[in-house]
């Protein structure tokens, strides 16, 4: 379809809308991808989600130089009564060494007194797994490492390689042909004559395109001849190596401005002229199902219009945008202790919740690479400080842009594997939107809602008296908070055991056995409450359960402990058992809900989540495939409070 060519004066937003519609109708945004080694992925953009094929670390390792021991051999040691360990009852280890078989703790070399006969003395008992980096401490097998549309950073390379990812699928940057036109322009170094202009615009334009993530290919100069221009345009628009064509100069209505005329002969001119200054005569066209942008000849006009229309087009291919800021002021979401006398660099997540910019620590472990992968910024705690109080103002050095942070959805509460599915699909739908999830348990999520520090929270708290989930706790703790309670899923909780259940565990009663070690969830977690409920029914005290006070914060880290042999069993969801190929002993079917304050219900990020869980077939198929989920009530309003 063709129309008469003249310089129009369209409003900018109307021009953008027309251009976007034409691009979509002609299928111009066709993302291409390729498999490349991780070593070559820096700065590239993921085409698919990347999940950990192995845990990191994948073996139990010493976290200190010292001796590896069986913690039971150290029981009773004290300064008054040192414990003697003869040669053969311990193994010298260096940091990073695999923990020898039969050992489950490390004593620092500074706390060991070597004797002349090869024996050693110790003056304090070693608790189980002291100074040991356990399997999955940093990254758990099947964990989402990077979502789609993610720009790979140096720290991401470490996370990928640490789990054995050698190759990833990345988006192929759009290839752009940049064509300079004009009989008056000459290449740098050529002899100049009056009227000549050194050709530099294509270098500027190609430089910006490359900076934005495209592969820019400068072409030879095309003289002011419509036939030469037509041949060149036919050649580049039919060349599959190019995704976009940019023509510089010839876009206006002068006697030698042929661009719009030639484009109309070859394809469709969607826009010719926008109400902007400079840059009014810009041309937006489609030729052979390929977008073509005709820029004015003046450098400033060319750069401005390329930013307005070319950058947006590259962003659609690659999903990257925004300018970085150096630092921001935020509020701490919870108290942060710090060792006096030491400067503490704390990795934090950031999220805009109402008028508050909330900072939440992602973790503190020196070897935990995922804390940097997930971090939005770095908080520096001075050496003279013993910590930061909840609600205190802090200065954050940014690792991401403010635009990304403003598009971060803050989730605080109970952990569930569905959150990874939501995070990936949400990021695919809205490339700048990220889900920042802090796993502090159901009660922690409710308290975050009470303090106004989260867009939504996840909870599966069972009220024993009524048999109802979540609502009794909301009425008691959040009575003055208008909110909605929306179901995410019904899920199966159970005891996880190694394949084949070698110790014959059948239920909570077995936790009393001397040969069974248990791994628990943190205080305030709904799973911890469910554990206590079953133990109370059986009359089992926490002190009778080996490992009761050993806590993890997610279902996957519980599963990792069982899979790695660091615990015989733990309570977690079926999806975690499936992910790590463990056997599953059903305990309870429970309802997992999302608590959404009315103040945030209309937030586009929250609405996007609700739309995703309500009608997205891929979401439902993916979650169902994880195992142990019933999505019958997914997206259903369970309770509303005004």
Secondary structure, DSSP 8 states (H G I E B T S, - for coil): ---------B-HHHHHHHHHHHHHHTT-----EEEEEGGG-TT-BBSS-EE-SS-BSSS-EESSSEEEE-GGGGTT--SSS-EEE-TTS-EEE-TT-B--TT--EEEEGGGEEE-TTS-EEESS---TTTTEE-TTSSB-TT-EEE-TT-B--HHHHHHHHHTT--EEEEE---EEEEEEB-TTEE-TTS---TT-EE--HHHHHHHHHHHTT-EEEE---B-S-HHHHHHHHHHHHS-TT-SEEEEES--SSSTT--HHHHHHHHSEEEEE-BS-SS-TT-EEEEETTEEEEEE-SSHHHHHHHIIIIIHHHHHHHH-------SEEEEEESS-EE--TTS-EEEEEEEEEETTEEEEEEEE--TT-THHHHH-SEEEEE-TT-SEE-TT-EEEEEESS-HHHHHTEEEEEE---THHHHHHHHHHHHSTT-EEEEEE-HHHHHHHHHHTT--SEEEE--EETTTTEESHHHHHHHSTTS-EEEEEEEEEEEEEEE-TT-TT---SGGGGGSTT--EEEE-TT-HHHHHHHHHHHHHT--GGGSTTTT-EESSHHHHHHHHHTTS-SEEEEEHHHHHHTT-EEEEEEEEEEEEEEEHHHHT-HHHHHHHHHHHH-HHHHHHHHHHSSEE-TTTT-EEEEE-
